[in-house]
């Protein structure tokens, strides 16, 4: 209740003050507006520059996105596929070692060497 009464008194004194000192109020307003515009312009310029930097950063990150490692389900699937291929490769190497080469025949490794 005290705040309400205090607010009404301040409002009434403010209205009376503007009418009583109208010329001084306009003079003060003329002196305050240019610095406010300057500070507002500086702030808007800074925020605009930061926004441009963020946009460029987001574009460069988006350009690099296809090269980022796969995540989640794809990674697990690829890991399983790699494990299967390694097992197949090991089995193929074992069968190559087990195959005997008859004398007089040239193997692939000997052919590369010559």
Secondary structure as the mmCIF struct_conf table of DSSP 4:
data_model
#
loop_
_struct_conf.conf_type_id
_struct_conf.id
_struct_conf.beg_label_comp_id
_struct_conf.beg_label_asym_id
_struct_conf.beg_label_seq_id
_struct_conf.end_label_comp_id
_struct_conf.end_label_asym_id
_struct_conf.end_label_seq_id
HELX_RH_AL_P HELX_RH_AL_P1 UNK A 2 UNK A 20
TURN_TY1_P TURN_TY1_P1 UNK A 21 UNK A 21
HELX_RH_AL_P HELX_RH_AL_P2 UNK A 22 UNK A 64
HELX_RH_3T_P HELX_RH_3T_P1 UNK A 65 UNK A 67
BEND BEND1 UNK A 68 UNK A 68
HELX_LH_PP_P HELX_LH_PP_P1 UNK A 69 UNK A 70
TURN_TY1_P TURN_TY1_P2 UNK A 72 UNK A 72
HELX_RH_AL_P HELX_RH_AL_P3 UNK A 73 UNK A 98
BEND BEND2 UNK A 99 UNK A 99
HELX_LH_PP_P HELX_LH_PP_P2 UNK A 100 UNK A 102
TURN_TY1_P TURN_TY1_P3 UNK A 103 UNK A 104
HELX_LH_PP_P HELX_LH_PP_P3 UNK A 105 UNK A 107
HELX_RH_AL_P HELX_RH_AL_P4 UNK A 108 UNK A 113
#
